[in-house]
């Protein structure tokens, strides 16, 4: 039984025997480095030891063999693999090819391929992926897109994408996102706005946004928030006001101007 558990099997579940090896003069080791094994790590190690054999396996029926072979094969043999039916093979080939080949994969049917493509493309090439149907692809794009193109993603359907845009976009565009329906987006806006512009968020429905205003807002902002319905916001505003007034009692209704 123990020997059965240690038996090496191929991708179709058949036992692998050294006597049947097509490369008797190659460097290999059963259970460790074998092109006929079903485990990718062992297949990859075979090609590490025998890279000159990789070209022969680019059309092998088992996708793991094709994917591993693509890491070691002659780069000029790789372009046809961009049309391989398996996404692992397509990406294995793409990451070794010049960047222009990545453009062929920006509409790849598999999201993992598109995520990896978005991680490698630069500058204007990324613009073609701003409307990808998968939110995480667009999130990667938003993290890497040139700042000048970020305004084109301000209206993205996913709030996490819009939050990422808000963290990176030019400050001159922040005003456009003040009324975003997602509180997380508005909070990112509040964190980036200069103190004198925070008054536009005094009436925000989310206490976290108002708390950010209380952290950095002007005297007038603090006066408005000294009677805030949220305890944390109110305490912070009153504390900062007390500091500015040198410990005097705070009257939230007072309307006199500050000196």
Secondary structure as GFF3:
##gff-version 3
##sequence-region A 1 259
A	DSSP	alpha_helix	2	5	.	.	.	ID=ss1
A	DSSP	three_ten_helix	18	20	.	.	.	ID=ss2
A	DSSP	alpha_helix	40	49	.	.	.	ID=ss3
A	DSSP	three_ten_helix	51	57	.	.	.	ID=ss4
A	DSSP	alpha_helix	63	70	.	.	.	ID=ss5
A	DSSP	three_ten_helix	75	77	.	.	.	ID=ss6
A	DSSP	three_ten_helix	79	83	.	.	.	ID=ss7
A	DSSP	alpha_helix	87	94	.	.	.	ID=ss8
A	DSSP	alpha_helix	99	102	.	.	.	ID=ss9
A	DSSP	three_ten_helix	103	105	.	.	.	ID=ss10
A	DSSP	alpha_helix	111	120	.	.	.	ID=ss11
A	DSSP	three_ten_helix	123	129	.	.	.	ID=ss12
A	DSSP	alpha_helix	135	144	.	.	.	ID=ss13
A	DSSP	three_ten_helix	147	153	.	.	.	ID=ss14
A	DSSP	alpha_helix	159	168	.	.	.	ID=ss15
A	DSSP	three_ten_helix	171	177	.	.	.	ID=ss16
A	DSSP	alpha_helix	183	192	.	.	.	ID=ss17
A	DSSP	three_ten_helix	195	201	.	.	.	ID=ss18
A	DSSP	alpha_helix	207	216	.	.	.	ID=ss19
A	DSSP	alpha_helix	219	225	.	.	.	ID=ss20
A	DSSP	alpha_helix	231	244	.	.	.	ID=ss21
###
